C-alpha cells in the first residue's frame, strides 16, 4: 500500500511537470512527505499512551481520507497532459513487459529500486527487532517509534532535503547523488555489527531512511 501510494504520486507529478520544472520543484514536493511524517510521528509519540496503540490506526485512516480528497482536487485542477507526453495504450501486459526488458535504462532503474527496497526492509526489520527487545511495553514501543520515525528522523531529513539535496544534485548529478546512500548504509551496518544496540540500530535506520527519503527519491 505504501509503495503504491508513493508510486502513484510521483507518476502524477511526472505527468504534470516537465523536467525543468521537476528539477526545481520535486525537492519541495518531497518536503511534504517529511512534514507529514513529522506530524504523524509526533502525534503517535504524544498520544500513544492516552489513545492506546491500536486506536492510532483510526487516526491514520482519517488522515488518509483527507489526503485522498486533496489529491483528487489537485488532479482536477492540474493542466491537461500534452498529447506528446501521454503514455501509449498497450494491448496487453506482455507487450509492456517486452518493452521494459528491451530497455536497458528501465532495467537499471528496476534493479536499483528493487535493491534499495530490499536493503531498506532489512534495515527496518533489524531496527524494529532491536527496539522491541529494548521496549517491552507496547505503548512505550509505539511512543519511541513515533518519536524516532516522525520527529527525530525528520529533524535530520528536513534540513538535508531543504538545504543539501539541490546542491548535491547540481554538483554531483543524479548518479553521484545515488552513490552516497549505499556508502552511508554500509558504514552504519558495520557499526551495528560491531556494537549492536538501540543506538547503533537507530543510527543505521536514520542514515538509510534519511538518504532514501531525500536524495534517493528526488534523484
Short mmCIF file of the C-alpha atoms (twelve columns), coordinates in Angstrom:
data_MODEL
# 
_entry.id   MODEL 
# 
loop_
_atom_site.group_PDB 
_atom_site.id 
_atom_site.type_symbol 
_atom_site.label_atom_id 
_atom_site.label_alt_id 
_atom_site.label_comp_id 
_atom_site.label_asym_id 
_atom_site.label_seq_id 
_atom_site.Cartn_x 
_atom_site.Cartn_y 
_atom_site.Cartn_z 
_atom_site.pdbx_PDB_model_num 
ATOM 1   C CA . UNK A 1   0.000  0.000  0.000   1 
ATOM 2   C CA . UNK A 2   2.720  2.483  0.950   1 
ATOM 3   C CA . UNK A 3   4.687  1.743  -2.228  1 
ATOM 4   C CA . UNK A 4   1.604  2.117  -4.435  1 
ATOM 5   C CA . UNK A 5   0.603  5.469  -2.950  1 
ATOM 6   C CA . UNK A 6   4.129  6.842  -3.354  1 
ATOM 7   C CA . UNK A 7   4.419  5.477  -6.908  1 
ATOM 8   C CA . UNK A 8   1.061  6.954  -7.946  1 
ATOM 9   C CA . UNK A 9   2.002  10.337 -6.504  1 
ATOM 10  C CA . UNK A 10  5.272  10.513 -8.441  1 
ATOM 11  C CA . UNK A 11  3.634  9.256  -11.655 1 
ATOM 12  C CA . UNK A 12  1.101  12.056 -11.274 1 
ATOM 13  C CA . UNK A 13  3.854  14.606 -10.584 1 
ATOM 14  C CA . UNK A 14  5.859  13.429 -13.630 1 
ATOM 15  C CA . UNK A 15  2.787  13.887 -15.826 1 
ATOM 16  C CA . UNK A 16  2.102  17.408 -14.539 1 
ATOM 17  C CA . UNK A 17  5.627  18.888 -14.549 1 
ATOM 18  C CA . UNK A 18  8.249  18.950 -17.289 1 
ATOM 19  C CA . UNK A 19  11.906 18.040 -16.471 1 
ATOM 20  C CA . UNK A 20  12.919 21.686 -15.979 1 
ATOM 21  C CA . UNK A 21  10.076 22.256 -13.511 1 
ATOM 22  C CA . UNK A 22  10.760 18.912 -11.827 1 
ATOM 23  C CA . UNK A 23  14.369 19.832 -11.012 1 
ATOM 24  C CA . UNK A 24  13.120 22.981 -9.312  1 
ATOM 25  C CA . UNK A 25  10.009 21.608 -7.576  1 
ATOM 26  C CA . UNK A 26  10.499 17.909 -6.770  1 
ATOM 27  C CA . UNK A 27  12.719 18.686 -3.802  1 
ATOM 28  C CA . UNK A 28  9.974  20.907 -2.368  1 
ATOM 29  C CA . UNK A 29  7.297  18.291 -3.112  1 
ATOM 30  C CA . UNK A 30  9.325  15.714 -1.223  1 
ATOM 31  C CA . UNK A 31  9.304  18.048 1.783   1 
ATOM 32  C CA . UNK A 32  5.572  17.366 2.061   1 
ATOM 33  C CA . UNK A 33  6.342  13.765 2.980   1 
ATOM 34  C CA . UNK A 34  8.916  14.888 5.534   1 
ATOM 35  C CA . UNK A 35  6.479  17.332 7.174   1 
ATOM 36  C CA . UNK A 36  3.660  14.763 7.169   1 
ATOM 37  C CA . UNK A 37  5.851  12.107 8.750   1 
ATOM 38  C CA . UNK A 38  6.994  14.583 11.397  1 
ATOM 39  C CA . UNK A 39  3.431  15.497 12.352  1 
ATOM 40  C CA . UNK A 40  2.220  11.884 12.320  1 
ATOM 41  C CA . UNK A 41  5.137  10.557 14.332  1 
ATOM 42  C CA . UNK A 42  4.905  13.359 16.880  1 
ATOM 43  C CA . UNK A 43  1.150  12.685 17.268  1 
ATOM 44  C CA . UNK A 44  1.863  8.987  17.904  1 
ATOM 45  C CA . UNK A 45  4.573  9.824  20.432  1 
ATOM 46  C CA . UNK A 46  2.323  12.212 22.365  1 
ATOM 47  C CA . UNK A 47  -0.921 10.194 22.305  1 
ATOM 48  C CA . UNK A 48  0.222  6.534  22.291  1 
ATOM 49  C CA . UNK A 49  -0.483 6.099  25.997  1 
ATOM 50  C CA . UNK A 50  -3.703 8.160  26.034  1 
ATOM 51  C CA . UNK A 51  -5.341 6.610  22.939  1 
ATOM 52  C CA . UNK A 52  -3.573 3.196  23.025  1 
ATOM 53  C CA . UNK A 53  -1.562 1.906  20.094  1 
ATOM 54  C CA . UNK A 54  -4.402 0.215  18.158  1 
ATOM 55  C CA . UNK A 55  -6.587 3.343  18.093  1 
ATOM 56  C CA . UNK A 56  -3.847 5.290  16.320  1 
ATOM 57  C CA . UNK A 57  -4.749 3.268  13.201  1 
ATOM 58  C CA . UNK A 58  -8.128 5.042  13.105  1 
ATOM 59  C CA . UNK A 59  -6.342 8.396  13.185  1 
ATOM 60  C CA . UNK A 60  -4.124 7.272  10.297  1 
ATOM 61  C CA . UNK A 61  -7.212 6.212  8.296   1 
ATOM 62  C CA . UNK A 62  -8.810 9.644  8.814   1 
ATOM 63  C CA . UNK A 63  -5.611 11.358 7.641   1 
ATOM 64  C CA . UNK A 64  -5.513 9.137  4.533   1 
ATOM 65  C CA . UNK A 65  -9.124 10.035 3.637   1 
ATOM 66  C CA . UNK A 66  -8.189 13.714 3.867   1 
ATOM 67  C CA . UNK A 67  -5.115 13.123 1.679   1 
ATOM 68  C CA . UNK A 68  -7.226 11.339 -0.963  1 
ATOM 69  C CA . UNK A 69  -9.592 14.318 -1.093  1 
ATOM 70  C CA . UNK A 70  -6.698 16.764 -1.550  1 
ATOM 71  C CA . UNK A 71  -5.154 14.549 -4.251  1 
ATOM 72  C CA . UNK A 72  -8.498 14.415 -6.089  1 
ATOM 73  C CA . UNK A 73  -8.744 18.220 -6.058  1 
ATOM 74  C CA . UNK A 74  -5.164 18.527 -7.340  1 
ATOM 75  C CA . UNK A 75  -5.905 16.101 -10.190 1 
ATOM 76  C CA . UNK A 76  -8.998 18.088 -11.194 1 
ATOM 77  C CA . UNK A 77  -7.111 21.380 -11.216 1 
ATOM 78  C CA . UNK A 78  -3.961 20.157 -12.985 1 
ATOM 79  C CA . UNK A 79  -3.499 21.199 -16.641 1 
ATOM 80  C CA . UNK A 80  -4.272 18.564 -19.298 1 
ATOM 81  C CA . UNK A 81  -1.304 16.421 -20.245 1 
ATOM 82  C CA . UNK A 82  0.116  17.254 -23.716 1 
ATOM 83  C CA . UNK A 83  -0.550 14.539 -26.274 1 
ATOM 84  C CA . UNK A 84  3.185  14.005 -26.820 1 
ATOM 85  C CA . UNK A 85  3.661  13.114 -23.144 1 
ATOM 86  C CA . UNK A 86  0.769  10.704 -22.776 1 
ATOM 87  C CA . UNK A 87  1.579  7.050  -22.249 1 
ATOM 88  C CA . UNK A 88  0.778  4.787  -25.160 1 
ATOM 89  C CA . UNK A 89  -2.000 2.255  -24.805 1 
ATOM 90  C CA . UNK A 90  -0.821 -1.368 -24.744 1 
ATOM 91  C CA . UNK A 91  -2.959 -4.202 -25.971 1 
ATOM 92  C CA . UNK A 92  -1.822 -6.468 -23.152 1 
ATOM 93  C CA . UNK A 93  0.567  -6.584 -20.216 1 
ATOM 94  C CA . UNK A 94  3.046  -8.815 -22.059 1 
ATOM 95  C CA . UNK A 95  3.683  -6.058 -24.610 1 
ATOM 96  C CA . UNK A 96  4.585  -3.692 -21.794 1 
ATOM 97  C CA . UNK A 97  6.832  -6.356 -20.267 1 
ATOM 98  C CA . UNK A 98  8.674  -6.946 -23.540 1 
ATOM 99  C CA . UNK A 99  9.259  -3.221 -23.903 1 
ATOM 100 C CA . UNK A 100 10.645 -2.973 -20.372 1 
ATOM 101 C CA . UNK A 101 13.026 -5.921 -20.801 1 
ATOM 102 C CA . UNK A 102 14.406 -4.457 -24.036 1 
ATOM 103 C CA . UNK A 103 15.124 -1.092 -22.401 1 
ATOM 104 C CA . UNK A 104 18.427 -1.100 -20.523 1 
ATOM 105 C CA . UNK A 105 17.574 2.137  -18.709 1 
ATOM 106 C CA . UNK A 106 14.297 0.734  -17.355 1 
ATOM 107 C CA . UNK A 107 16.035 -2.469 -16.284 1 
ATOM 108 C CA . UNK A 108 18.686 -0.499 -14.418 1 
ATOM 109 C CA . UNK A 109 16.046 1.607  -12.663 1 
ATOM 110 C CA . UNK A 110 14.062 -1.506 -11.735 1 
ATOM 111 C CA . UNK A 111 17.153 -3.201 -10.276 1 
ATOM 112 C CA . UNK A 112 18.123 -0.057 -8.362  1 
ATOM 113 C CA . UNK A 113 14.646 0.348  -6.845  1 
ATOM 114 C CA . UNK A 114 14.411 -3.366 -6.000  1 
ATOM 115 C CA . UNK A 115 17.791 -3.451 -4.234  1 
ATOM 116 C CA . UNK A 116 17.023 -0.211 -2.369  1 
ATOM 117 C CA . UNK A 117 13.682 -1.627 -1.202  1 
ATOM 118 C CA . UNK A 118 15.226 -4.911 -0.021  1 
ATOM 119 C CA . UNK A 119 18.015 -3.133 1.878   1 
ATOM 120 C CA . UNK A 120 15.521 -0.721 3.407   1 
ATOM 121 C CA . UNK A 121 13.274 -3.537 4.633   1 
ATOM 122 C CA . UNK A 122 16.234 -5.436 6.109   1 
ATOM 123 C CA . UNK A 123 17.384 -2.329 7.988   1 
ATOM 124 C CA . UNK A 124 13.800 -1.675 9.128   1 
ATOM 125 C CA . UNK A 125 13.369 -5.272 10.333  1 
ATOM 126 C CA . UNK A 126 16.644 -5.113 12.263  1 
ATOM 127 C CA . UNK A 127 15.759 -1.756 13.820  1 
ATOM 128 C CA . UNK A 128 12.253 -2.862 14.847  1 
ATOM 129 C CA . UNK A 129 13.609 -6.112 16.297  1 
ATOM 130 C CA . UNK A 130 16.148 -4.350 18.498  1 
ATOM 131 C CA . UNK A 131 13.560 -1.726 19.517  1 
ATOM 132 C CA . UNK A 132 11.071 -4.447 20.527  1 
ATOM 133 C CA . UNK A 133 13.703 -6.106 22.730  1 
ATOM 134 C CA . UNK A 134 14.574 -2.738 24.299  1 
ATOM 135 C CA . UNK A 135 10.978 -1.534 24.896  1 
ATOM 136 C CA . UNK A 136 8.830  -4.421 26.153  1 
ATOM 137 C CA . UNK A 137 5.695  -2.322 26.855  1 
ATOM 138 C CA . UNK A 138 3.551  -1.862 23.728  1 
ATOM 139 C CA . UNK A 139 2.715  1.799  24.324  1 
ATOM 140 C CA . UNK A 140 6.336  2.616  25.216  1 
ATOM 141 C CA . UNK A 141 7.436  0.982  21.968  1 
ATOM 142 C CA . UNK A 142 4.808  2.903  19.975  1 
ATOM 143 C CA . UNK A 143 5.838  6.202  21.572  1 
ATOM 144 C CA . UNK A 144 9.534  5.529  20.859  1 
ATOM 145 C CA . UNK A 145 8.884  4.581  17.227  1 
ATOM 146 C CA . UNK A 146 6.575  7.553  16.727  1 
ATOM 147 C CA . UNK A 147 9.151  9.930  18.135  1 
ATOM 148 C CA . UNK A 148 12.064 8.410  16.233  1 
ATOM 149 C CA . UNK A 149 10.383 7.875  12.844  1 
ATOM 150 C CA . UNK A 150 8.361  11.063 12.987  1 
ATOM 151 C CA . UNK A 151 10.158 13.733 14.976  1 
ATOM 152 C CA . UNK A 152 13.857 12.838 15.251  1 
ATOM 153 C CA . UNK A 153 14.311 11.239 11.831  1 
ATOM 154 C CA . UNK A 154 12.658 14.150 10.072  1 
ATOM 155 C CA . UNK A 155 14.551 16.674 12.174  1 
ATOM 156 C CA . UNK A 156 17.556 15.343 10.234  1 
ATOM 157 C CA . UNK A 157 15.955 14.743 6.821   1 
ATOM 158 C CA . UNK A 158 14.198 18.133 6.624   1 
ATOM 159 C CA . UNK A 159 17.369 20.289 6.594   1 
ATOM 160 C CA . UNK A 160 19.129 17.753 4.337   1 
ATOM 161 C CA . UNK A 161 16.280 17.931 1.823   1 
ATOM 162 C CA . UNK A 162 15.845 21.686 2.085   1 
ATOM 163 C CA . UNK A 163 19.490 22.799 2.064   1 
ATOM 164 C CA . UNK A 164 21.623 19.973 0.608   1 
ATOM 165 C CA . UNK A 165 19.664 17.883 -1.925  1 
ATOM 166 C CA . UNK A 166 19.546 20.532 -4.638  1 
ATOM 167 C CA . UNK A 167 23.219 21.404 -4.159  1 
ATOM 168 C CA . UNK A 168 24.292 17.742 -4.282  1 
ATOM 169 C CA . UNK A 169 22.269 17.116 -7.456  1 
ATOM 170 C CA . UNK A 170 23.723 20.184 -9.174  1 
ATOM 171 C CA . UNK A 171 27.283 19.313 -8.080  1 
ATOM 172 C CA . UNK A 172 27.414 15.508 -8.409  1 
ATOM 173 C CA . UNK A 173 24.487 14.848 -10.758 1 
ATOM 174 C CA . UNK A 174 21.883 12.125 -10.350 1 
ATOM 175 C CA . UNK A 175 24.413 9.280  -10.477 1 
ATOM 176 C CA . UNK A 176 26.692 10.849 -7.900  1 
ATOM 177 C CA . UNK A 177 23.806 11.570 -5.550  1 
ATOM 178 C CA . UNK A 178 22.603 7.961  -5.761  1 
ATOM 179 C CA . UNK A 179 26.058 6.666  -4.798  1 
ATOM 180 C CA . UNK A 180 26.048 8.401  -1.413  1 
ATOM 181 C CA . UNK A 181 23.264 6.274  0.093   1 
ATOM 182 C CA . UNK A 182 24.883 2.807  -0.226  1 
ATOM 183 C CA . UNK A 183 28.168 4.149  1.166   1 
ATOM 184 C CA . UNK A 184 26.421 5.614  4.208   1 
ATOM 185 C CA . UNK A 185 24.302 2.491  4.806   1 
ATOM 186 C CA . UNK A 186 27.402 0.283  4.581   1 
ATOM 187 C CA . UNK A 187 29.122 2.380  7.249   1 
ATOM 188 C CA . UNK A 188 26.051 2.186  9.503   1 
ATOM 189 C CA . UNK A 189 25.768 -1.583 9.038   1 
ATOM 190 C CA . UNK A 190 29.389 -2.045 10.145  1 
ATOM 191 C CA . UNK A 191 28.562 -0.035 13.265  1 
ATOM 192 C CA . UNK A 192 25.603 -2.298 14.138  1 
ATOM 193 C CA . UNK A 193 27.718 -5.427 13.627  1 
ATOM 194 C CA . UNK A 194 30.486 -4.066 15.842  1 
ATOM 195 C CA . UNK A 195 28.270 -2.557 18.573  1 
ATOM 196 C CA . UNK A 196 24.715 -3.980 18.431  1 
ATOM 197 C CA . UNK A 197 22.428 -1.689 20.450  1 
ATOM 198 C CA . UNK A 198 19.357 0.514  20.061  1 
ATOM 199 C CA . UNK A 199 21.665 3.483  19.443  1 
ATOM 200 C CA . UNK A 200 23.616 1.980  16.548  1 
ATOM 201 C CA . UNK A 201 20.425 0.464  15.093  1 
ATOM 202 C CA . UNK A 202 18.757 3.879  15.314  1 
ATOM 203 C CA . UNK A 203 21.741 5.484  13.589  1 
ATOM 204 C CA . UNK A 204 21.628 2.931  10.755  1 
ATOM 205 C CA . UNK A 205 17.873 3.400  10.329  1 
ATOM 206 C CA . UNK A 206 18.294 7.188  10.339  1 
ATOM 207 C CA . UNK A 207 21.036 7.054  7.706   1 
ATOM 208 C CA . UNK A 208 19.171 4.603  5.447   1 
ATOM 209 C CA . UNK A 209 15.764 6.268  5.698   1 
ATOM 210 C CA . UNK A 210 17.218 9.779  5.660   1 
ATOM 211 C CA . UNK A 211 19.035 9.251  2.355   1 
ATOM 212 C CA . UNK A 212 16.109 7.312  0.862   1 
ATOM 213 C CA . UNK A 213 13.551 9.995  1.684   1 
ATOM 214 C CA . UNK A 214 15.755 12.847 0.430   1 
ATOM 215 C CA . UNK A 215 18.494 12.205 -2.124  1 
ATOM 216 C CA . UNK A 216 17.228 8.876  -3.472  1 
ATOM 217 C CA . UNK A 217 13.584 9.837  -4.013  1 
ATOM 218 C CA . UNK A 218 14.387 13.214 -5.506  1 
ATOM 219 C CA . UNK A 219 17.057 11.711 -7.772  1 
# 
